[in-house]
Amino acid sequence: MPDRSTKTTMGTEDMHERKVSVEPQDSHQDAQPRGMFHNIKFFVLCHSLLQLTQLMISGYLKSSISTVEKRFGLSSQISGLLAAFNEVGNVSLILFVSYFGSRVHRPRMIGYGALLVATAGLLMALPHFISEPYRYDHSSSDNRSLDFEASLCLPTTMAPASALSNGSCSSHTETKHLTMVGIMFAAQTLLGIGGVPIQPFGISYIDDFAHHSNSPLYIGILFGITTMGPGLAYGLGSLMLRLYVDIDRVPEGGINLTPKDPRWVGAWWLGFLISSGLVVLASSPYFFFPREMPKEKHEFHFRRKVLASAASTASKGEDLSSQHEPLKKQAGLAQIAPDLTLVQFVKVFPRVLLRNLRHPIFLLVVLSQVCTSSMVAGMATFLPKFLERQFSITASFANMLLGCLTIPLVIVGIMMGGVLVKRLHLSPVQCSALCLLGSLLCLLFSVPLFFIGCSTHQIAGITQDLGAQPGPSLFPGCSEPCSCQSDDFNPVCDTSAYVEYTTPCHAGCTGRVVQEALGKSQVFYTNCSCVAGNGTVPAGSCESACSRLVLPFIVLFSLGAGLASITHTPSFMLILRGVKKEDKTLAVGMQFMLLRVLAWMPSPVIHGSAIDTTCVHWALTCGRRAVCRYYDHDLLRNRFIGLQFFFKSGSLVCFTLVLAILRQQSREASTRTTVKSSELQQL
């Protein structure tokens, strides 16, 4: 066992002991002006910025998930696994970080972790630089005129050889594809490992060296700034995805794509470089902070006035203890059993875990949080893609909606839940009632979402509207004389019949013209035998009538998410007040781990798999299924919103059971009190 006398120098001793006995060394330090690296306020500022930039990197992938799918030919299931893979590295090391929390130089460990996070961001961008330039057609020729011909209706004898050959599908091509995907998975694992020490070490460091009355205020500032990270990540994604993916190597003659084109791929990699640079800048001060700094001696003046107006010293103590409870939440496992050896720590953890899991309130509240976190994880990962597909909007606009509306309402909901608990001094029964109300309202706001959307428009040879069975090889007979490649993708729209064709060849088009208007070029395909009167069709997918419905949808969705987030603070208070005092810190740490293992890791994969089941036309790359070209919009809406509805219903059921159990316990307690008082009166 470590010598307890050595732990008194760690900055965790009681304030009253410090006031009674002040060593000459402390007095000497107080007499000298201290640098900013010995100021806990500066540490709070640095840590707020670091956690902000860290969340920008982890959130940026979610903002560009559909773009990464198109660029590397990934299904939603694989992209969901990629988005959740950072949790693997995080969960695998969190217990060891908890054990070594007070035994290492915490600021430096935070700095090293931040550098790993920045390295992970650079690795995420690496596939862009080692891969071939993005080609939005399947021609492998460097001759652009040949590329255009590959999409037109030509007799078999006149078809470009590059359009008919499949020579590009080699073992080298597949190996390179697997290498790109493997690099991104490795980067996500490294991102999770690097993020392990940042939050627990930072919060425990603040708690150790801040004045005990200022510590909750610093934590509130820290998380107030940090929660803006996901919003900034979606905002950054909105800006970057407006730029073409190969902005650093645009081909001669430019490109003929716009962000509205379904083949458009934005500069997904650029956001990772920017975020990584910001993380490096935010991590640099941590190598100059001391292992221990002098404990903050004074509280803020306005804090002193507030405490001076308190009714009694006892009420002060209760208030401060209640303020420190959220502190324990954020520190998670970082403060568990500092006097235990590693073997003892590993042995005691399963026993306390089982004891808490047998506690009905703890188990039900954690299950409700698992359901809510599963809903949030699926929403954060795939809501931008859902909006793109369902309402035919650009990836940039979808990210802007999330960053400017959904994320702010979630932050407001979390703050509102904390204010209600604090101002109204809610009891456990009242906290459970508030959670139940928030979950119920969230569920009610989800019901109209099933009906806001449009069906998939007619796509020749894919949808059943034209009398053909679904399948990429069946097209109208008008294009049979053409040597069309089944997996080419260059959509055109017959605006008169509102029918979309996957390529001009499948529409029977033999000519191509480019019209310049207002500084923009518009591509048209002519002499199309599948169009009435051998007409002309514009390049690009058909415009959707659903675009005007995106605002009502996102408003209802965001309001529901904001109402669900109200349950965040009261549900945590139920855990703190529902377990034994000695188990509180460990219980919160277990809650943190269970949410990652049961919600944040599997939920993106579950949502991605559900989305894949709604695909009606897959792109094929070297014989394997790659990215989905078209979805059944009705099925996509029902399954995505239905999955969200399922998790919200699970949370509602859990909070209903919690309220019922707490009311039963309250009635039993009042009955026992009544019986005891009657017995005393009889005596």
Disulfide bonds with the S-S distance in Angstrom:
Cys153-Cys482 1.54
Cys169-Cys622 2.49
Cys454-Cys546 1.86
Cys478-Cys530 1.76
Cys484-Cys505 1.88
Cys493-Cys542 2.02
Cys509-Cys528 1.92
Cys615-Cys628 2.03
